[in-house]
């Protein structure tokens, strides 16, 4: 199995476990009275499964993103080169001095 696929699977499993742990802590600490809602309603088990699945999606994505960003090379360890800078040329600009800005042709702004 390629190394990147192994990295992905490993960190997705870690994220799934973190999501399940987070959901267990939500229920154990009774945040927003979730434990009572799960026990008192008919679809409580489905709600717990949905919480585990959706929290696992989020935690797996974050865990893999952290792992991928950790693969970056440190500064100064090889890498590409910068493109050479080109010389800048000064371009002439023409401007009219003075004038009344409210009398421009084709502008339909209301006057105050």
Secondary structure, DSSP 8 states (H G I E B T S, - for coil): --HHHHHHHHHHHHHHHHHHHHHHHHHHTTGGGHHHHHHHSTTHHHHHHHHHHHHHHHHHHHHHHHHHHTTS--TTSS-------------------S--GGG-TT------
